[in-house]
Amino acid sequence: MNSIDPPDLLTREELEDAIGEFSDADLLRLRRAAQLYAIYPVEPDELIQEALCRAIAGTRRCPRNVSVVRFLAEAIRSIAHDELQKVENQRDEVSVHDDTIENPDAITPQEPGPTAEERMIANEQYRDTENRLLELFDGDDEAQLIVLGMLTGTQGAELKEATGLDQTSFNSKRRFVRRKINSAIEDGFTL
């Protein structure tokens, strides 16, 4: 009846085996992704731990055609984004009867922030752009880390450290990323 086949997913045992066989380079890639996405109050190690827990518990399922490292890096990004939303949605409550304010009539109320729907649309557009940019560099982990760094505002030495490249290689890879994005834009790619 349903003409759409469900995605072929790794079993829990296959996922555990793949995680157990991670090389030092794989672990370093996860650590770098976590460092790029870590925001207060969540630490990189917490992001990695949460992504592993969700994957092994089965609340996040890894498609068979996706590398486990990439799957976990995406889980880290998603978890960090959710945590950021929680922080952004916290409100400070202020009493309307604050006796410490000398002239309460002189207070100008702030413009209301975006509605939940506006934030949701903006987040969806941001994720779509981020995913399309990452697809441009599919298979090039260093380039993807540079793109993620650019999107998160990570710059300079911190971004170089996250990629693990020496200064010359980092500069070369960053120029490659810029040229490829500019070329894609000239060919009709929109941000």
N, C-alpha and C positions, 0 to 999 in steps of 0.2 A: 504494500500500500504506500509506504513512504519511499519515494525514489531517491532520497538523499541518504547516503551511507554515513553512519556515525564515524567520527574520526578514529583512526587506529591509534590507540593509546598504549603507553607502556604500563605494564603491571607494576604493582608495588615492589615485587621482588626484583624486576628488571631495573626499576628506578634505584632501588637500594644498591644493587650491584654496580650500576653506572656511577653512582655517587662514591661508592667505595673504591672505584678505580680512578678517581680524579687524580690527575697529575698535579705537580706543584704549580704549573702554568695555569691549569684550570682553576685551582683554588685562588690563585692570584687574580685571575679575571673576575671571579665572583667578588673578591675583596675590593677590587677597583670599582666595580659597579656599585657596590654598597657604599663606598666612600663618596662616589658622585651623587648618590641619591640621599644619603643620610642628612636628615634635618633635625633640628632640635624638636623634641627631646629624644629622638631615636638615634642610637649609635649604629655604626656599620655592622658590628657583630650581632646586634639584635636583629637587624634586617636579614642577615644571612641565616640566623637561627630560625626566624619565623618562616622564611621561604622554605627551608629544609623541612620544618615541622609540617607545614601545609602540604608540601609535596608528598611526604611519606604518609601523612594521614589521609591523603586522597582528596582533600578539599580543593587542590589544584592538580590537574591531570596533565601530564606531559605527552603531547602527540609524538608518535614514533618517528616522524620525519623532521623533528626539531632536536637540535643538540641539547643535551641536558643542561649544559652550562648556560646556553642562551635562554632556555626555559626558566631556569632559576634566576637569571639576571632580570628577565621580564617580571618574574614574581616579586623580586626585590623592588623594582621600579613601581609596580602596582601597590605594594604594601606601603612604600614611602609616600606615594601620592595620597593614599587613604589617610595616613597619619597626618600629612600636611593639611588635608581637608578638615580633620578633626581640630587641629590647632587653629586654623583660620576661622572655623565656625564657633569657636568659644567667644563668649561675650563678656565684657566687663560690665558689671552692674553698678550703677551709681545712683545714690539716693537723690530724689528730686528735691529733697529738703536738706541741702547741704549748707550748714551754718557757717562753714569756713569760707564760702564764696562771698566776697564783699558786695558785689553788685550783680546779683543773679539775672537782672534784666539785660545786662550787657553781653551775656553769653549767646553766641550765635550757634544754633544747632547745626550739627554736621549733616551733609547731604547723605541720604540713605545709600548704603552699599548696593551692589548688584543683588538681584533676587536669586533665590536658589536655582530657578530655571535658567537665568542668564549665566550663572556660574557653571551650571551643568553643560550648557551649550558651549561656553568658552573652553571648558575642560575637554570636551569631546573634540572640538576643533584643534586644540593643542595636541592631544594624543594622536589625532589623525595626521597632523603635520609631522610630529615626531616619528611616527611609524613609517611614513613615506620617506622621510630623510634617512632613517636607519636602513630601509630597503635599498636605497641607492648604494649603500656600502655593505650589502649582505656578504658575509664571509670575511670581512676585513675588520677584525676586532679592534685594532688600534684606531682606525678611522671612525668606527662607531663610538668608541669612547670619547674621541675628540668632538664628535657631533653632540653626544650627550652632555659633554662639558660645556659646549657652546650654549646649549639650550638651558642648562642649569646655572649659567653664569660663572662656572669654574674657569679660571684663567691662569695663565703663566705657569709658574713652577708647580703649582698644585695639579694642574691638568697634565703637565709633562710627567710628573711623578705617577699619576694614575695610569698613564699609558705604558710606563716602563721603558720608554725610548730615551736614547741619549739626545742631547740638544739638537744636533744636526739632523738626526732621523725624525725627531719631533717636528722641527721646522719644515722639513720636506713633506711629512705626512699632513701637516696642517695646510700647507699650500695645495697639496693634492686634493684635500677635502674642499677647500674653497673653490678651486678650479672646477671640480666635478659638480658642485652645487650650482655654480654660475653657468656651466655648460647645460645642465639640466633645465635651469630657468630659461635659458635662451631657446631650448627645445620645447618649451611650453609647460614645464613643471611649475606649479604654483605653490607658494608657501601658505 
